[in-house]
Amino acid sequence: MHVVIMGCGRVGSTLARSLEDRNHTVSVIDNNADAFRRLGPSFNGEKILGYGFDQEVLAKAGIRRADAFAAVSNGDNSNIIAARVARETFGIQQVVARIYDPGRAEVFERLGISTVATVRWTADQVLRRILPAGAEPNFRDPSGTIRVDQVPAPEPWIGHRMGALQEQAVCRIAWIDRLGEGILPNRETRIQEGDILHMVMPELTAGSVYAAIERGPEEN
């Protein structure tokens, strides 16, 4: 892949080096020449001085042959404009914008531009670590409709089928962590002690899902 990145701060420079480590080609755009120092001497990609929403600058960065574009500067407005230019003017399908304002992030998700809402993500991660299990999800989709929760194997369900838990709790188990490995379960997979279940559920029914988990299997 060829990826164009706007912004050479800590996020942009880390992203650029990570992509190079995976054998992708990278062009990094920033309006501050000193910012390119973060890339280090081993960086082999292109360093383009300018603004990432300027079409001529994007062209120099190889946007016409790019497979993806990431706008990760520290300005919401710049990231939004650059992301729209990459998508709407140059037809790049894989576009991601870093957005600090969660409200704006939701709007641009609906327009088909993937966003990383830094403030919301950080707040969710902190909440997930300080609140009781189930109080905050691992992931919530931008509309707030669907959540993914990380649930230690409930004691009443150990030895029972995944399918039975899914039917009773009205949720889906996307994958499980077992002995340090990720496993895609089927309906017949038995829950084992120590398993971590990654459960997908509607936000509105999360309470009833956890109530069903706590009740344990219903006898037929």
C-alpha contacts under 8 A as a table, 3 or more apart, distances in Angstrom:
res1	aa1	res2	aa2	distance
1	M	24	H	5.18
1	M	25	T	6.33
1	M	66	A	7.19
1	M	67	D	5.80
1	M	68	A	7.77
2	H	24	H	6.02
2	H	25	T	4.73
2	H	26	V	5.72
2	H	27	S	7.87
2	H	65	R	7.03
2	H	66	A	4.81
2	H	67	D	5.51
2	H	68	A	6.88
3	V	24	H	7.49
3	V	25	T	6.38
3	V	26	V	4.97
3	V	27	S	6.46
3	V	66	A	5.54
3	V	67	D	5.98
3	V	68	A	4.94
3	V	69	F	5.72
3	V	70	A	7.66
4	V	26	V	5.87
4	V	27	S	4.85
4	V	28	V	6.00
4	V	29	I	7.60
4	V	61	A	6.57
4	V	62	G	7.34
4	V	63	I	6.58
4	V	66	A	6.66
4	V	68	A	6.51
4	V	69	F	4.87
4	V	70	A	6.41
5	I	8	C	7.84
5	I	12	G	6.64
5	I	16	A	7.36
5	I	26	V	7.39
5	I	27	S	6.18
5	I	28	V	4.80
5	I	29	I	6.10
5	I	69	F	5.85
5	I	70	A	4.80
5	I	71	A	6.00
5	I	72	V	7.21
6	M	12	G	7.19
6	M	28	V	5.92
6	M	29	I	4.71
6	M	30	D	6.19
6	M	51	Y	7.79
6	M	52	G	5.39
6	M	69	F	7.87
6	M	70	A	6.19
6	M	71	A	4.76
6	M	72	V	5.87
6	M	73	S	6.21
6	M	79	N	7.91
7	G	11	V	7.99
7	G	12	G	5.39
7	G	13	S	7.86
7	G	28	V	6.94
7	G	29	I	5.87
7	G	30	D	5.13
7	G	52	G	7.95
7	G	71	A	6.62
7	G	72	V	5.26
7	G	73	S	4.17
7	G	74	N	7.57
8	C	11	V	7.16
8	C	12	G	4.56
8	C	13	S	5.06
8	C	28	V	6.71
8	C	29	I	6.93
8	C	30	D	5.87
8	C	35	A	5.70
8	C	36	F	6.26
8	C	38	R	7.25
8	C	39	L	7.86
8	C	72	V	7.91
8	C	73	S	7.10
9	G	12	G	5.26
9	G	13	S	5.88
9	G	35	A	6.55
9	G	38	R	7.34
9	G	73	S	6.89
9	G	74	N	7.92
10	R	13	S	5.44
10	R	14	T	6.02
10	R	38	R	7.40
11	V	14	T	5.28
11	V	15	L	6.02
11	V	72	V	6.81
12	G	15	L	5.09
12	G	16	A	6.07
12	G	28	V	7.84
12	G	72	V	5.98
12	G	73	S	7.44
13	S	16	A	5.06
13	S	17	R	6.25
13	S	36	F	7.87
13	S	38	R	6.02
13	S	39	L	5.37
14	T	17	R	5.29
14	T	18	S	6.09
14	T	39	L	7.66
15	L	18	S	5.09
15	L	19	L	6.18
16	A	19	L	5.24
16	A	20	E	6.30
16	A	26	V	6.36
16	A	27	S	7.99
16	A	28	V	7.34
16	A	39	L	7.62
17	R	20	E	5.07
17	R	21	D	6.12
17	R	39	L	6.94
17	R	43	F	6.88
18	S	21	D	5.06
18	S	22	R	6.51
19	L	22	R	5.09
19	L	23	N	6.58
19	L	24	H	5.45
19	L	25	T	7.31
19	L	26	V	7.17
20	E	23	N	4.94
20	E	24	H	5.11
20	E	25	T	6.20
20	E	26	V	6.87
20	E	43	F	7.73
20	E	44	N	7.95
20	E	45	G	7.87
21	D	24	H	7.46
25	T	45	G	6.33
26	V	45	G	5.06
26	V	46	E	6.53
27	S	45	G	5.55
27	S	46	E	4.49
27	S	47	K	5.97
27	S	48	I	7.09
27	S	61	A	5.48
27	S	62	G	7.39
28	V	45	G	7.49
28	V	46	E	6.16
28	V	47	K	5.08
28	V	48	I	5.99
28	V	61	A	7.33
29	I	47	K	6.12
29	I	48	I	4.68
29	I	49	L	5.84
29	I	50	G	6.34
29	I	51	Y	6.82
29	I	52	G	6.08
29	I	57	V	7.96
29	I	61	A	7.38
30	D	33	A	6.97
30	D	35	A	7.12
30	D	36	F	7.73
30	D	47	K	7.90
30	D	48	I	6.56
30	D	49	L	5.35
30	D	50	G	5.59
30	D	51	Y	6.24
30	D	52	G	7.19
31	N	49	L	5.26
31	N	50	G	4.41
31	N	51	Y	5.63
32	N	35	A	5.57
32	N	36	F	7.75
32	N	49	L	6.89
32	N	50	G	7.76
33	A	36	F	5.85
33	A	49	L	6.39
34	D	37	R	5.80
35	A	38	R	6.01
36	F	39	L	5.58
36	F	40	G	7.76
36	F	47	K	7.06
37	R	40	G	5.71
37	R	41	P	7.99
39	L	42	S	7.68
39	L	43	F	5.91
40	G	43	F	5.93
46	E	61	A	7.12
47	K	61	A	7.98
48	I	57	V	7.23
48	I	60	K	7.30
48	I	61	A	6.42
49	L	57	V	7.82
50	G	54	D	7.65
50	G	57	V	6.20
51	Y	54	D	5.57
51	Y	57	V	6.67
52	G	55	Q	7.72
52	G	57	V	6.52
52	G	58	L	6.16
52	G	71	A	7.80
52	G	78	S	7.77
52	G	82	A	5.67
53	F	57	V	7.71
53	F	58	L	7.18
53	F	78	S	7.06
53	F	81	I	6.09
53	F	82	A	4.10
53	F	83	A	7.75
53	F	85	V	6.41
53	F	86	A	7.96
54	D	57	V	5.27
54	D	58	L	6.23
54	D	82	A	7.81
55	Q	58	L	5.00
55	Q	59	A	6.09
55	Q	85	V	7.69
56	E	59	A	5.00
56	E	60	K	6.33
57	V	60	K	5.13
57	V	61	A	6.38
58	L	61	A	5.00
58	L	62	G	6.53
58	L	63	I	5.48
59	A	62	G	5.19
59	A	63	I	5.33
59	A	64	R	6.57
60	K	63	I	7.49
62	G	65	R	5.65
62	G	66	A	6.15
63	I	66	A	4.79
63	I	69	F	7.94
63	I	86	A	7.60
63	I	90	F	7.21
64	R	90	F	6.56
66	A	69	F	7.31
66	A	92	I	7.33
67	D	92	I	6.65
67	D	93	Q	7.64
67	D	94	Q	6.78
68	A	92	I	6.26
68	A	93	Q	6.95
68	A	94	Q	4.68
68	A	95	V	5.82
69	F	83	A	7.42
69	F	86	A	6.93
69	F	92	I	7.14
69	F	94	Q	6.39
69	F	95	V	4.88
69	F	96	V	6.47
70	A	83	A	7.43
70	A	95	V	5.86
70	A	96	V	4.85
70	A	97	A	5.90
70	A	98	R	7.96
71	A	79	N	4.98
71	A	80	I	7.74
71	A	82	A	6.64
71	A	83	A	6.25
71	A	95	V	7.91
71	A	96	V	6.25
71	A	97	A	4.69
71	A	98	R	6.12
72	V	79	N	6.51
72	V	97	A	6.09
72	V	98	R	4.95
73	S	76	D	7.74
73	S	78	S	7.38
73	S	79	N	6.39
73	S	98	R	7.29
75	G	78	S	5.38
75	G	79	N	6.19
75	G	99	I	7.83
76	D	79	N	5.15
76	D	80	I	6.05
76	D	98	R	7.16
76	D	99	I	5.29
76	D	100	Y	6.44
76	D	101	D	7.51
77	N	80	I	5.16
77	N	81	I	6.16
78	S	81	I	5.28
78	S	82	A	6.00
79	N	82	A	5.19
79	N	83	A	5.95
79	N	97	A	5.77
79	N	98	R	6.63
79	N	99	I	7.31
80	I	83	A	5.20
80	I	84	R	6.24
80	I	97	A	6.60
80	I	99	I	7.86
81	I	84	R	5.23
81	I	85	V	6.22
82	A	85	V	5.13
82	A	86	A	6.16
83	A	86	A	5.18
83	A	87	R	6.17
83	A	95	V	6.30
83	A	96	V	6.99
83	A	97	A	6.25
83	A	113	I	7.39
84	R	87	R	5.11
84	R	88	E	5.60
84	R	89	T	7.59
84	R	113	I	7.94
85	V	88	E	5.31
85	V	89	T	5.07
85	V	90	F	6.80
86	A	89	T	5.83
86	A	90	F	5.15
86	A	91	G	6.44
86	A	92	I	5.70
86	A	95	V	7.34
87	R	90	F	5.77
87	R	91	G	4.72
87	R	92	I	4.67
87	R	93	Q	6.16
87	R	95	V	6.71
88	E	91	G	5.47
88	E	92	I	7.58
92	I	95	V	6.58
95	V	113	I	5.94
95	V	114	S	6.30
96	V	113	I	6.14
96	V	114	S	4.72
96	V	115	T	5.40
96	V	116	V	7.40
97	A	113	I	7.18
97	A	114	S	6.36
97	A	115	T	4.75
97	A	116	V	6.32
98	R	115	T	5.66
98	R	116	V	4.81
98	R	117	A	6.21
98	R	118	T	7.01
99	I	102	P	7.08
99	I	104	R	7.23
99	I	105	A	5.92
99	I	115	T	6.37
99	I	116	V	5.86
99	I	117	A	4.82
99	I	118	T	6.39
100	Y	105	A	7.77
100	Y	116	V	7.98
100	Y	117	A	5.26
100	Y	118	T	5.23
100	Y	119	V	5.65
100	Y	120	R	7.96
101	D	104	R	5.47
101	D	105	A	6.35
101	D	117	A	6.60
101	D	119	V	7.22
102	P	105	A	4.89
102	P	106	E	6.36
102	P	117	A	5.56
102	P	119	V	7.18
102	P	120	R	6.29
103	G	106	E	5.40
103	G	107	V	6.63
104	R	107	V	5.12
104	R	108	F	6.34
105	A	108	F	5.32
105	A	109	E	6.14
105	A	115	T	5.78
105	A	116	V	7.30
105	A	117	A	6.02
105	A	142	P	7.90
106	E	109	E	5.10
106	E	110	R	6.46
106	E	142	P	5.73
106	E	143	S	6.91
107	V	110	R	5.34
107	V	111	L	6.63
108	F	111	L	4.83
108	F	112	G	6.45
108	F	113	I	5.40
108	F	114	S	7.14
108	F	115	T	7.12
109	E	112	G	5.18
109	E	113	I	5.12
109	E	114	S	5.42
109	E	115	T	6.35
109	E	142	P	7.06
110	R	113	I	7.33
116	V	121	W	7.64
117	A	120	R	5.58
117	A	121	W	6.04
118	T	121	W	5.22
118	T	122	T	6.10
119	V	122	T	5.30
119	V	123	A	6.10
120	R	123	A	5.11
120	R	124	D	6.00
121	W	124	D	5.18
121	W	125	Q	6.21
122	T	125	Q	5.14
122	T	126	V	6.30
123	A	126	V	5.20
123	A	127	L	6.11
124	D	127	L	5.09
124	D	128	R	6.00
124	D	136	E	7.21
124	D	137	P	7.87
124	D	138	N	7.87
125	Q	128	R	5.18
125	Q	129	R	6.51
125	Q	138	N	7.66
126	V	129	R	5.30
126	V	130	I	6.44
127	L	130	I	5.28
127	L	131	L	5.81
127	L	136	E	6.50
128	R	131	L	5.76
128	R	132	P	7.81
128	R	133	A	7.76
128	R	135	A	7.33
128	R	136	E	5.17
128	R	137	P	6.71
128	R	138	N	7.06
131	L	135	A	6.05
131	L	136	E	7.08
132	P	135	A	5.65
132	P	136	E	7.99
133	A	136	E	7.29
133	A	151	V	7.25
134	G	137	P	6.44
134	G	149	D	6.69
134	G	150	Q	7.83
134	G	151	V	7.43
134	G	210	Y	7.63
136	E	149	D	7.67
137	P	140	R	6.55
137	P	147	R	6.00
137	P	148	V	5.65
137	P	149	D	4.62
137	P	150	Q	7.20
138	N	147	R	7.39
138	N	148	V	5.53
138	N	149	D	5.12
138	N	150	Q	6.27
139	F	147	R	5.53
139	F	148	V	5.05
139	F	149	D	7.00
140	R	144	G	5.86
140	R	145	T	7.37
140	R	146	I	5.81
140	R	147	R	4.32
140	R	148	V	6.45
141	D	144	G	5.36
141	D	145	T	6.46
141	D	146	I	5.62
141	D	147	R	6.42
142	P	145	T	7.83
143	S	146	I	7.79
144	G	147	R	7.48
144	G	203	E	7.01
145	T	202	P	5.83
145	T	203	E	5.36
145	T	204	L	7.44
146	I	200	V	7.12
146	I	201	M	5.88
146	I	202	P	4.57
146	I	203	E	5.36
147	R	200	V	5.84
147	R	201	M	5.64
147	R	202	P	6.18
147	R	203	E	5.89
148	V	198	H	6.43
148	V	199	M	5.42
148	V	200	V	4.51
148	V	201	M	6.52
149	D	197	L	7.90
149	D	198	H	5.59
149	D	199	M	5.16
149	D	200	V	6.55
150	Q	196	I	6.51
150	Q	197	L	5.73
150	Q	198	H	4.69
150	Q	199	M	6.45
151	V	154	P	7.67
151	V	196	I	5.60
151	V	197	L	5.00
151	V	198	H	6.30
151	V	199	M	7.19
152	P	194	G	6.89
152	P	195	D	6.07
152	P	196	I	4.49
152	P	197	L	6.06
153	A	157	W	7.18
153	A	158	I	6.75
153	A	191	I	6.86
153	A	192	Q	6.94
153	A	193	E	6.14
153	A	194	G	6.22
153	A	195	D	5.14
153	A	196	I	5.71
153	A	197	L	6.38
154	P	157	W	5.46
154	P	158	I	6.60
154	P	213	I	6.99
154	P	214	E	7.49
155	E	158	I	5.46
155	E	193	E	7.55
156	P	213	I	7.99
156	P	214	E	7.43
156	P	215	R	7.77
156	P	216	G	5.00
156	P	217	P	7.08
157	W	160	H	5.39
157	W	165	L	7.55
157	W	191	I	6.72
157	W	213	I	7.78
157	W	216	G	6.01
157	W	217	P	6.56
158	I	190	R	7.43
158	I	191	I	5.00
158	I	192	Q	5.31
158	I	193	E	6.10
159	G	190	R	5.40
159	G	191	I	5.20
159	G	192	Q	5.97
160	H	164	A	7.19
160	H	165	L	7.79
160	H	190	R	5.24
160	H	191	I	5.72
160	H	217	P	7.98
161	R	164	A	5.39
161	R	165	L	6.77
161	R	187	R	6.38
161	R	188	E	5.27
161	R	189	T	5.51
161	R	190	R	4.50
161	R	191	I	6.29
162	M	165	L	5.24
162	M	166	Q	6.21
162	M	173	I	7.48
162	M	185	P	7.48
162	M	186	N	7.03
162	M	187	R	5.17
162	M	188	E	6.22
162	M	189	T	5.64
162	M	190	R	6.03
162	M	191	I	6.47
163	G	166	Q	5.08
163	G	167	E	6.14
163	G	186	N	7.36
163	G	187	R	4.04
163	G	188	E	6.33
163	G	189	T	7.80
164	A	167	E	5.22
164	A	168	Q	6.13
164	A	187	R	7.57
164	A	217	P	7.55
165	L	168	Q	5.28
165	L	169	A	5.86
165	L	170	V	7.91
165	L	213	I	7.44
165	L	217	P	7.28
166	Q	169	A	5.37
166	Q	170	V	5.38
166	Q	171	C	5.09
166	Q	172	R	5.53
166	Q	173	I	6.97
167	E	170	V	5.13
167	E	171	C	7.12
168	Q	212	A	6.54
168	Q	217	P	7.65
168	Q	218	E	7.91
169	A	208	S	7.19
169	A	209	V	4.71
169	A	210	Y	7.41
169	A	211	A	7.95
169	A	212	A	5.11
169	A	213	I	6.44
170	V	201	M	7.69
170	V	209	V	6.58
171	C	199	M	6.76
171	C	200	V	5.89
171	C	201	M	5.04
171	C	202	P	7.92
171	C	209	V	7.00
172	R	199	M	5.61
172	R	200	V	5.11
172	R	201	M	6.66
173	I	176	I	7.48
173	I	185	P	7.69
173	I	197	L	6.51
173	I	198	H	5.69
173	I	199	M	4.47
173	I	200	V	6.16
174	A	184	L	6.94
174	A	185	P	7.69
174	A	197	L	7.88
174	A	198	H	5.71
174	A	199	M	5.98
174	A	200	V	6.59
175	W	182	G	6.70
175	W	183	I	5.68
175	W	184	L	4.77
175	W	185	P	6.17
175	W	197	L	6.44
175	W	198	H	5.51
175	W	199	M	7.69
176	I	182	G	5.72
176	I	183	I	5.27
176	I	184	L	6.55
176	I	185	P	7.03
176	I	195	D	6.46
176	I	196	I	5.42
176	I	197	L	4.65
176	I	198	H	5.87
177	D	180	G	6.17
177	D	181	E	5.44
177	D	182	G	4.58
177	D	183	I	6.23
177	D	195	D	5.75
177	D	196	I	4.96
177	D	197	L	6.69
178	R	181	E	5.29
178	R	182	G	6.34
178	R	183	I	6.99
178	R	194	G	6.93
178	R	195	D	5.04
178	R	196	I	6.73
179	L	194	G	7.61
179	L	195	D	7.57
185	P	188	E	7.82
185	P	189	T	5.68
186	N	189	T	5.44
191	I	195	D	6.88
192	Q	195	D	5.64
201	M	205	T	7.13
201	M	206	A	6.43
201	M	209	V	7.75
202	P	205	T	5.51
202	P	206	A	6.34
203	E	206	A	5.40
204	L	207	G	7.58
205	T	208	S	5.41
205	T	209	V	6.29
206	A	209	V	5.01
206	A	210	Y	6.33
207	G	210	Y	5.37
207	G	211	A	6.22
208	S	211	A	4.88
208	S	212	A	6.15
209	V	212	A	5.25
209	V	213	I	6.33
210	Y	213	I	4.93
210	Y	214	E	6.18
211	A	214	E	5.19
211	A	215	R	6.23
212	A	215	R	5.12
212	A	216	G	6.51
213	I	216	G	5.51
213	I	217	P	7.97
215	R	218	E	7.92
